Amino acid sequence: MKNIKAQDVCKIFQKGQEQLAVLGPLSFEISPGEFLCVLGESGCGKSTLWRILAGLEKPSSGQVYMDEEEIVGTDHRRGVVFQNPALLPWLTVEENVALGFKIRAEKIPKDLIQETINLVGLEGFEKTKPGNLSGGMAQRTAIARALVSNPEVLLMDEPFAALDALTRLRMQEALLDIWNKHRTTVVFITHDIDEAIALASRIIVMTPRPGQVGCIFQIPLAYPRLRSSTEFLHLKGIISDQLIQSFNDSKNSMQAFTKA
């Protein structure tokens, strides 16, 4: 397993004649086998950071390294799961899971494909096409597609946001089961405080745009985590207060800038 290091990462988008700073500067490290949640309000740059970690986007300045190697593009060592499953509708579950091997013109390891489908609880649905899957089953397929290449890092951008509440809870439990079995490094983007506390070994709370590292919380709670417990609710209160404080600080800075 390898660690990831972000160093002075910034992202600026050109919007007409103006430049829009959406991210950074921010620096942090991710340890091998860690389940890291990046938490922040909508528009704070979480998904932009995720795309940079995945190699889908280049930072305007700064670097991201996987061990000592700079991330400059996509790599099957970093599996990605999008907000929507992004399955090819004309392919079956097993064909979608095997897609990476086909794109790389590699021999498709049928036993591994089946093992991964079983791992995410989709045995019996191998020949099913996405149109006949529930939202949760489609996202399980997307997770299997990311896991089947045995990535060293699994990058997930709000993968359960579109699911109903009950399915979302089940998917969180399924993801934790997979993580406990394989200890793949996970970077999970979310704006849901409960989800972050339930899943993460560590949480990075981002400030409003341009997103920076506001604070970092190590989560000491044992798995599985009872959301009604005193410890869980106490942590939720602390993190909620931090998000509110970051928002207020950002608002006050903007007002001061406008008046200047």
N, C-alpha and C positions, 0 to 999 in steps of 0.2 A: 504494500500500500504506500501511497505517496501523499505528502502534504501539499496544500495549496497556499500560496502567499500572494496577496494583493498589496501593491506598493504604490501609494500616491496616485490612485486611479481617479481620473476625471473623465466625464463625458459631456461634450457640448454639441448641441444640434444647431444647424443653421436654419433660421426661420425667416425667410425673406432677407431683409437687410440686417436683421438682428441675430444675435447668438443667444441660445437658450441653454444655460447650464443646468443639467438634470442630475448630475452625479459628481460627488467628490469635492475636494480630494478625500479619499478614504483608504485606509490601510488595515489589514487584519490577516490572520493566519487560520487555517483549518487543519486540524490534526487528523491523521489516518484513523478511520473507523468512527469518527465523530458524527453525530446527528445534529447538524447546525440548522437552526431556523433563522431566517432573516425576516424581521417583523417591521412593518411600517404602514403608514396610511397610503391610500391610493395616490399615485402620482409622485411618490418620493424617490423613484428610481430603482425600485427593487427588481423589476423585470429587466431593466437595462443592465443592472449588475449581473443578473442571471445569464443574459445573453453574452456578456463579456466573458464570464466564467466558462460558458459553453463553447466559446470561440465563434459565435454567430455574429458578434459585434466587436469592433476594435475600440479600445479606449482612445480618447483624444490625447491623453497624456498618461504617464504611469504605465506599469506593467503588472501582469498576472502570471505567476509561475506555478507549474505543477512539478514539484521537486525543484530542480534547477533549470527546467526547460520552460521557456516562455510560451504561453498559450497564444497562438496566432491564427488558429483555425479550428475546425471541428476535428474530433478524434473519437474513435469508438471506445477508447479508454474512459471517456466521460459520457455516460448515458444520459439522455435528456428526456424529460416528460413535460409536455406542454399543458397549458390550461385546458385545452380541448384535446381529445385523444389523437386527432390527426391520423386516423386510420384510412387506408385506401379501401373504398367501399366495394370494389370488385374482387378483393382478396378475402380469403377466409381468415379466421383467427390464427391458425398455424402459419399461413402464408404471410400475414402481417408481422408475426413474431420473427419470422425468418428473413424479413426484408433486408436487414443490414448485410447479411451474408450474401444475398443475391446482388446487392448493389456493389459489394466489394469483390464480386466474382469468386467467392469462396465456396467450398463444398458445404452444403447445408447439413449440419449435424442433427439428424432427426431425433436421436435419443435426447440430446440436450434441449431441443425445441420442446419435446414432450415433457421433460422434467421441469422446465421453466413454466410451461402452461399449468402443470400440476401445482407448482409452487404458489401461483397466484389464484388457485382455486377455480380454474376453468376447464378441468378435465370433463370430457363429454361435449365440449363446444368447439372442438378443433376445426370442424368443417363449417362452422357458422360464420356468416358474413356480418359485418358491422351493423347493417340495417336491422338485424334481428337480435341485437344485443341491447341490454339496458345500459344506462349511462355508467353505472358502476362497473359492469362487465367490460364495456369499451375501455374504460380507464385502466382496468386490470390488464387488458391486452396491451395497452400502451406501456405499462410498467414492465410487463414480460418482454416486450420488444427492446426496452432499454436494458434489462437485466441479462438477456440471453448472451450477450457478448462479453459477459463477466467484467463489467466496467470497474475501474478503481474508484470512481466517483459517480454518484447518481444525483443529477441536478433536476429539481422539480419546481416548476413555476405555478404556484397555486393550483395544483392538479385536481383538487377536490372542490373548488369554489362553485362549480356549476351543479353539484350534486345536491339532492335533498338531504335534510339533516340526518336521517337515520342511515342512509347509504354512506354519507360522509364519515360518520362514526365507525361504521364497519370497515371502510377503506383505511381509516387511520389505524385501526387495530391490525388489519392485514399487513399494512406497511411496516408496523413495528415488529410483527412476527418475522417478516422477511429480513429486516435489519438485524434482529437478534440472531438469526440463523447464519447470516453471511457477514455482518459487520462491515458492509460496504460503506464508505464515507457518503453521507447524504447532505446535500444543501437544499433546503426546502424553503421556498418563498411563500409568505402568507401575510394577510392583514388581520388574521383572526388570533386574538390573544389566547383563547382557550386551546386552540389547535396547536399553537406554538409550545405552550407549557406541557400539553399532553404528550408531545412527540420529542421535543428537543433535549439533548444533553447540554446544549448551550444556545442562547438566543442573542443575536445582534439586533438591537433596536435602532432603526435608522431615523434620522431627523427628516423633517419636510424638505422638499426640493430646494436646492440641490442636495440629494441624499448623502449624508455622512454617517459615520458610526457615532450614534448618540451615546449609547452605553452597551455594555455586554453583561449578560446574566448567566452564571453557571447554575444549572437546575439540579438541585441535590435530591430530588424526589425519586424513589424507587419505582420501577415499572411493575405492573400497570398502575397508572395514576388515577386516583379517585378525584373527580372534578368537584365533588362537594366537600372534600376534606378541608380542614382549617389551613393546612400548609399550602394547598393549591390556591385557595381563595386569597390567602395573604400575598402570595407571589403575584397573582392576577392584579390585586390592588396596587402593588408597587409598580408593576410594568405599565398599568393604565395611567398612573400618576406621571410616569416618565414620558409617556406619549403625549399626554396633555401639556406637560411642561415644555416639551420640545415644540409643540404647536404654538404655544403662547410666546415662547422665545422667538420663534420664526416670525410670528405676526408682529411682535414689537419691533424686531429688527427692520422689517419691511416698512412699518410706519415711520420709523426714525429715518430710514433712507429716503422715503417719499418727501418728508418735511425738509430734509437737508438741501 
